[in-house]
């Protein structure tokens, strides 16, 4: 008996030492790359082009699907990813026949094991995915092992044969110094008019309820419809915000879950004033009559914030991005939109729009981060119809800035002038009692 206990002890000790050693080898004290690309007007345009091209390619239903991205477009996506997730850095370099992918992720761990560094080399191939030896920290993993592990994990934890099907879709890879080409063959089971895959995704969405309980959201949405039925002449968004937070305050007195109630209330507001596509994240909420649908379209294009419909839209969409993502991603996408506007034919870069973006993001954040902050938000917003309670005046913020003018004065998003303007916006927000809530 003593021998068995002793052997078990040494086995467990060996496993602990092995795991600790693997962690030390996989996680490192510093990032092996630095962010070399910054989001700007050119990269914003590249991001837009690649997304539009991918959508057009998929919609064409031609087989095989040819997805093609340039080095500049890849750099633009890297810049956007880093701006949206500052802890994540990527650098992808294409050469003849190969693509070198390097990633670093900063983790909330002690300094000795703070960074996860990954190096991958993708080879051109006529027969599917082909990886050279990959490195996770200092641990080398043969490329075929990594592919097999990914396939097994997908098949086991997502859906049977899911990983295998994904791998079979990649039929050919061509790589040049300026462009990466992927030939993707969609299986007949997905390419035909078969809704089983879509229905499975919707069922998974409803089961996970990642963005809140659909019944709670439906309750607030119906409450908003009832309010609008007798108050559709209200032109300021704050009227509708006051209503949903007053309802949330009443429900919270019973449920005691202020943050949950606020999230459901804001989600209902976003579903009403935002795009129909937001409902895909949530599930079936709306069931508009023809009169209600007409009324909604009218309000979407007439309700204002600071007497501007565009400011209302920036505010609403930033709330949505925060609810469905994160504050850094919301801010980054807001910047991306402004850089697109600064290009020729756009309305120009607007710091007023950025103010609305950051205000919407922060409202969603403090409304849902804890019951304590959620309760304070309810107390402030359930009793006011003043726009000054949620957003400062915009008259002092520069707008209509062209790409050339932006480069001349602000240079880039890391420049002192640009950071000073963002700090000015944040200082203005902090003058509002609502955004002083911690």
Buried (B, 14 or more C-beta within 10 A) or exposed (E): EEEEEEEEEEEEEEEEEEEEEEEEBBBBEEBBBEBEBBBBBBBBBBBBBBEEBBEEBEEEEEEBBEBBBBBBBBBBBBBBBBBBBEBBBBBBEBEEBBBBBBBBBBEEEEEEBBBBBBBBBBBBBEEBBBBBBBBBBEEEBEBEEBBEEBBEEBBEEEEEEBBEBBBBBBBBBBBBEEBBBBBBBBEEEEEEEEEEEEEEEBEEBEEEBEBBBBEBBBBBBBBBBEBBEEEBEBEBBBBBBBBBBBBBBEBBEEEEBBBBBBBBBBBBBBBBBBBEEBBEBBBEBBEEEEEBEEBBEEBBEEBBBBEBBBBBBBBBBBBBBBBBBBBBBBBBBBBBBBBBBBBEEBBBBBBBBBBBBBBBBBBBBBBBBBBEBBBBBBEBBBEBBEBEBBBBEBEEBBBEBBBEBBBEEBBEBEBEEBEEBBEBBEEBBEEBEBBEBE
